[in-house]
Amino acid sequence: MNKAAAIQQINSLATSGTPFLLIADFTCEHNHVLPINQIDPAEILFDINGVKNLEESTNPRTSIKLKRSPISFDDFKKKYDQVHSEIAKGNTYLLNLTQPTPISTSADLKEIFTASNAKYKLWFKDDFVVFSPEIFVKIQEGKISSFPMKGTIDADLPKAAETILSSEKEMAEHATIVDLIRNDMSQYAKHVNVEEFRYIDEIRTSEKHLLQVSSKITGQLSDGFLAHLGDIIYSLLPAGSICGAPKEKTLGIIGKVEGYERGYYTGIVGYFDGENFDSGVMIRYIEKQREHLIYKSGGGIHFLSDAEAEYQEMIDKVYVPVH
């Protein structure tokens, strides 16, 4: 369904206290608002912070190896240079540049869903699978919270945490996104506040141990907000952490530079339990295209960025976090 229909359906279901699953693509053009009792586990599997429609596998894979065939550095650098040209012109301050990486693995998408360890997981009609660590928004008892994730480093590097937290480039990039999301939240919330600024999460994969930096932003919604839940959610989309700032201009540049369709990658998946809402950004994403698998990943480009480091970050994010 389109964006307007999705907003109307969310408002209706939230007002009546009906639990539903929300799946929205990056452009908000393709949306699914599905009452939980109408979801067929043969077509859609989800696990939203432990709320799921699939029992735990008795014998999940303990390791999933991916063979990666990323875009060449030279081709990446051409896109990177285009972004830096737009930054120099003042058209964007921060842009999240993503690219598709063909992969091969012995696991199928449902096995990856079962084996992966993440806050937000979705297997959708064997078209794609998501295993995301990034919270989009949570709404609990009228309090709305967002947790933008910006900044990744190999945890095995010497003084990794100190390095990423002291990086001028990482600080500038993270502060830009926090400010963007704080402004977005202020459209519907009062008393918007950055409760935690730049804390570290650890993510373990079968190949690497990563550190990722997040912040926590909160605000208070007005009484009766459930009647406008759809409007609130979509006012924050696309998520600031996966586009950049200023949002509208940056989205236009992304469309010109990336050269492929993100689809559901960097959209959101969310669950409404009848009173509260929890959702994640659909990063760490594998899509089936005919018989081939494509992993989509990327990172933020800032005027202090380094092309080789950004290229390596894009590749480092091609992983499956296993139990």
C-alpha positions as CSV (number, residue, x, y, z in Angstrom):
1,M,0.0,0.0,0.0
2,N,1.1,3.6,-0.5
3,K,2.2,5.9,2.3
4,A,-1.2,7.6,2.8
5,A,-3.0,4.3,3.0
6,A,-0.4,3.0,5.5
7,I,-0.8,6.0,7.8
8,Q,-4.6,5.6,7.7
9,Q,-4.4,1.9,8.5
10,I,-1.9,2.4,11.4
11,N,-4.1,5.2,12.9
12,S,-7.1,2.9,12.7
13,L,-5.5,-0.2,14.1
14,A,-3.7,1.8,16.9
15,T,-6.9,3.5,17.9
16,S,-8.7,0.1,18.3
17,G,-5.7,-1.4,20.1
18,T,-5.1,-4.0,17.4
19,P,-1.6,-5.5,17.3
20,F,0.1,-5.2,13.9
21,L,3.5,-5.5,12.0
22,L,4.7,-2.6,9.9
23,I,7.2,-3.0,7.1
24,A,8.1,0.1,5.1
25,D,10.7,0.5,2.3
26,F,13.3,3.2,2.1
27,T,11.2,5.6,0.0
28,C,8.0,4.8,1.9
29,E,6.4,3.9,-1.4
30,H,5.8,0.2,-0.5
31,N,4.3,-0.5,2.9
32,H,2.7,-3.4,4.7
33,V,0.5,-2.9,7.8
34,L,-0.4,-6.4,8.8
35,P,-2.6,-7.3,11.8
36,I,-0.7,-10.0,13.7
37,N,-3.5,-12.5,13.4
38,Q,-3.4,-12.3,9.6
39,I,0.3,-13.1,9.2
40,D,1.2,-16.4,7.7
41,P,4.5,-17.8,9.1
42,A,5.0,-19.6,5.7
43,E,5.4,-16.1,4.1
44,I,6.7,-13.8,6.9
45,L,8.7,-14.5,10.0
46,F,9.6,-11.7,12.5
47,D,11.4,-11.3,15.8
48,I,11.1,-7.8,17.2
49,N,13.1,-7.7,20.4
50,G,11.9,-11.2,21.3
51,V,8.3,-10.8,20.1
52,K,8.2,-13.4,17.3
53,N,6.0,-15.8,15.3
54,L,8.6,-18.6,15.2
55,E,9.8,-21.0,17.8
56,E,13.6,-21.2,18.4
57,S,15.4,-23.6,16.1
58,T,16.7,-26.7,18.0
59,N,19.8,-26.8,15.9
60,P,20.6,-23.4,14.5
61,R,23.8,-22.8,12.5
62,T,26.7,-21.6,14.7
63,S,28.6,-20.1,11.8
64,I,27.6,-18.6,8.4
65,K,30.4,-17.8,6.0
66,L,29.9,-15.2,3.3
67,K,31.9,-14.9,0.1
68,R,31.9,-11.2,-0.8
69,S,32.3,-9.6,-4.3
70,P,32.2,-5.9,-3.5
71,I,32.3,-3.0,-6.0
72,S,35.9,-2.1,-6.8
73,F,37.5,0.7,-4.9
74,D,37.9,2.7,-8.1
75,D,34.2,2.5,-8.8
76,F,33.4,3.3,-5.1
77,K,35.8,6.3,-5.2
78,K,33.9,7.8,-8.2
79,K,30.7,7.8,-6.2
80,Y,32.5,9.0,-3.1
81,D,34.0,11.9,-5.1
82,Q,30.5,12.9,-6.3
83,V,29.3,13.0,-2.7
84,H,32.3,15.2,-1.7
85,S,31.6,17.5,-4.6
86,E,28.0,18.0,-3.3
87,I,29.4,18.6,0.2
88,A,31.8,21.2,-1.1
89,K,28.8,23.0,-2.8
90,G,27.0,23.0,0.5
91,N,24.2,20.8,-0.8
92,T,24.7,18.2,2.0
93,Y,26.7,18.0,5.2
94,L,26.4,14.2,5.6
95,L,25.3,11.5,3.2
96,N,24.9,7.8,3.8
97,L,26.4,6.2,0.7
98,T,25.4,2.5,0.3
99,Q,26.1,-0.1,-2.4
100,P,25.1,-3.7,-3.2
101,T,27.6,-6.5,-2.7
102,P,27.0,-9.8,-4.4
103,I,27.6,-12.7,-1.9
104,S,27.4,-16.4,-1.9
105,T,26.8,-18.7,1.1
106,S,25.7,-22.3,1.8
107,A,22.8,-21.0,4.0
108,D,19.4,-20.0,2.7
109,L,17.6,-16.8,3.8
110,K,15.4,-18.6,6.3
111,E,18.5,-20.3,7.9
112,I,20.1,-16.9,8.1
113,F,17.0,-15.5,9.9
114,T,17.1,-18.4,12.4
115,A,20.8,-18.3,13.1
116,S,21.4,-14.5,13.2
117,N,21.4,-12.7,16.6
118,A,19.9,-9.3,16.4
119,K,17.3,-7.0,18.0
120,Y,15.2,-6.8,14.8
121,K,14.8,-9.7,12.4
122,L,12.5,-10.2,9.4
123,W,12.2,-12.9,6.8
124,F,9.9,-11.7,4.0
125,K,8.5,-14.2,1.5
126,D,12.1,-15.5,0.8
127,D,12.7,-12.2,-1.0
128,F,14.9,-10.7,1.7
129,V,16.1,-11.2,5.3
130,V,17.0,-8.5,7.9
131,F,19.0,-8.9,11.1
132,S,19.4,-5.4,12.4
133,P,21.0,-4.0,15.5
134,E,19.6,-0.5,15.1
135,I,16.6,0.7,16.9
136,F,14.4,3.2,14.9
137,V,11.9,4.4,17.5
138,K,10.2,3.0,20.6
139,I,7.0,4.4,22.0
140,Q,6.1,3.3,25.6
141,E,3.4,4.9,27.6
142,G,3.5,8.1,25.6
143,K,7.3,8.4,25.7
144,I,9.0,8.3,22.3
145,S,12.7,7.3,22.1
146,S,15.1,7.1,19.1
147,F,18.5,5.5,19.1
148,P,20.5,6.6,16.0
149,M,23.5,4.4,15.3
150,K,26.4,6.1,13.6
151,G,30.0,5.0,13.7
152,T,31.6,1.5,13.3
153,I,35.1,0.2,14.2
154,D,36.8,-3.2,14.4
155,A,36.9,-4.0,18.1
156,D,40.2,-5.9,17.7
157,L,42.1,-2.7,16.7
158,P,44.2,-1.2,19.5
159,K,42.2,1.2,21.7
160,A,39.2,0.8,19.4
161,A,36.7,2.4,21.7
162,E,38.9,5.3,22.5
163,T,39.8,5.8,18.8
164,I,36.2,6.0,17.6
165,L,35.0,8.2,20.5
166,S,37.8,10.6,20.0
167,S,37.6,10.8,16.2
168,E,36.7,14.3,15.0
169,K,35.1,12.9,11.9
170,E,32.9,10.4,13.8
171,M,31.9,13.1,16.4
172,A,30.8,15.5,13.6
173,E,28.9,12.8,11.8
174,H,27.1,11.5,14.8
175,A,26.2,15.0,16.1
176,T,24.7,15.9,12.7
177,I,22.4,12.9,12.8
178,V,21.4,13.4,16.5
179,D,20.5,17.0,15.7
180,L,18.5,16.0,12.6
181,I,16.5,13.4,14.5
182,R,15.9,15.7,17.5
183,N,14.4,18.2,15.1
184,D,12.3,15.4,13.4
185,M,10.9,14.3,16.8
186,S,10.0,17.8,17.8
187,Q,7.2,17.8,15.1
188,Y,5.0,15.7,17.4
189,A,6.9,15.4,20.7
190,K,7.5,17.9,23.5
191,H,10.5,18.1,25.9
192,V,12.8,16.4,23.3
193,N,16.1,15.7,25.0
194,V,19.4,13.8,24.2
195,E,19.5,11.4,27.2
196,E,22.7,9.6,26.2
197,F,25.2,10.8,23.7
198,R,27.6,8.4,21.9
199,Y,27.5,5.1,23.9
200,I,29.0,1.9,22.5
201,D,27.3,-1.4,21.6
202,E,29.3,-4.6,20.8
203,I,28.4,-6.8,17.9
204,R,29.9,-10.2,17.3
205,T,29.9,-12.0,14.0
206,S,31.4,-15.3,12.8
207,E,34.2,-13.2,11.3
208,K,34.6,-10.0,13.3
209,H,34.0,-8.2,16.6
210,L,32.6,-4.7,16.0
211,L,31.9,-1.7,18.1
212,Q,29.1,0.7,17.0
213,V,28.2,4.1,18.5
214,S,24.6,5.1,19.3
215,S,22.8,7.9,21.1
216,K,19.4,8.0,22.9
217,I,16.9,10.8,22.2
218,T,13.6,11.0,24.0
219,G,10.4,13.1,24.0
220,Q,6.9,13.1,25.3
221,L,3.8,12.6,23.1
222,S,0.5,14.2,23.7
223,D,-2.5,12.3,25.1
224,G,-4.4,10.6,22.4
225,F,-1.3,10.1,20.2
226,L,-2.4,6.6,19.1
227,A,-5.0,8.2,16.8
228,H,-2.1,9.8,15.0
229,L,0.5,7.0,15.4
230,G,0.9,6.6,11.6
231,D,1.5,10.3,11.1
232,I,4.1,10.3,13.9
233,I,6.0,7.3,12.5
234,Y,6.1,8.5,8.9
235,S,7.1,12.1,10.0
236,L,10.4,10.5,11.0
237,L,11.0,8.6,7.7
238,P,13.3,7.9,6.1
239,A,15.4,7.4,9.2
240,G,18.0,10.2,9.5
241,S,20.9,7.8,10.3
242,I,20.6,6.1,6.8
243,C,20.1,9.2,4.6
244,G,21.9,12.3,6.0
245,A,21.4,16.0,6.4
246,P,19.7,18.2,5.3
247,K,17.3,15.3,4.6
248,E,15.4,16.3,1.5
249,K,18.4,17.6,-0.5
250,T,20.5,14.6,0.6
251,L,17.8,12.1,-0.5
252,G,17.9,13.7,-4.0
253,I,21.7,13.3,-4.1
254,I,21.5,9.7,-2.9
255,G,19.1,8.9,-5.8
256,K,21.6,10.3,-8.3
257,V,24.8,8.9,-6.9
258,E,24.1,5.4,-5.6
259,G,23.0,4.0,-9.0
260,Y,20.7,1.2,-7.7
261,E,17.5,0.7,-5.8
262,R,17.7,0.3,-2.0
263,G,14.2,-1.3,-1.9
264,Y,13.4,-2.4,1.6
265,Y,17.0,-1.9,2.7
266,T,17.2,1.0,5.2
267,G,13.4,1.0,5.6
268,I,11.9,0.0,8.9
269,V,10.1,-3.0,10.5
270,G,8.0,-2.3,13.6
271,Y,5.6,-4.1,16.0
272,F,2.6,-2.6,17.8
273,D,1.3,-4.6,20.7
274,G,-1.9,-2.8,21.2
275,E,-0.4,-0.1,23.4
276,N,3.3,0.4,22.6
277,F,5.4,0.4,19.4
278,D,8.9,-0.9,18.8
279,S,10.8,-0.7,15.5
280,G,14.2,-1.1,13.9
281,V,16.0,0.3,10.8
282,M,16.4,-2.4,8.2
283,I,20.2,-2.5,7.9
284,R,22.2,-5.7,7.8
285,Y,20.1,-6.9,4.8
286,I,20.3,-9.6,2.2
287,E,18.1,-9.7,-0.8
288,K,17.4,-12.4,-3.4
289,Q,17.6,-11.2,-7.0
290,R,16.7,-14.2,-9.2
291,E,19.0,-16.9,-7.9
292,H,21.7,-14.5,-6.6
293,L,22.1,-12.9,-3.2
294,I,22.9,-9.2,-2.7
295,Y,24.0,-7.7,0.6
296,K,23.4,-4.0,0.9
297,S,25.6,-1.9,3.1
298,G,27.3,1.5,3.5
299,G,28.2,4.4,5.7
300,G,28.1,8.1,6.3
301,I,30.3,10.4,4.2
302,H,31.4,13.7,5.8
303,F,33.9,16.3,4.7
304,L,36.4,14.7,7.1
305,S,35.9,11.2,5.6
306,D,38.6,9.1,4.1
307,A,37.6,7.2,0.9
308,E,39.6,4.0,1.8
309,A,38.2,3.9,5.3
310,E,34.7,4.3,4.1
311,Y,35.2,1.6,1.5
312,Q,36.4,-0.8,4.1
313,E,33.5,0.1,6.5
314,M,31.1,-0.8,3.7
315,I,32.7,-4.2,3.3
316,D,33.1,-4.8,7.1
317,K,29.3,-4.4,7.4
318,V,28.7,-7.4,5.1
319,Y,28.4,-10.1,7.9
320,V,25.9,-12.3,9.7
321,P,25.9,-11.9,13.5
322,V,25.5,-15.5,14.8
323,H,24.5,-16.8,18.2
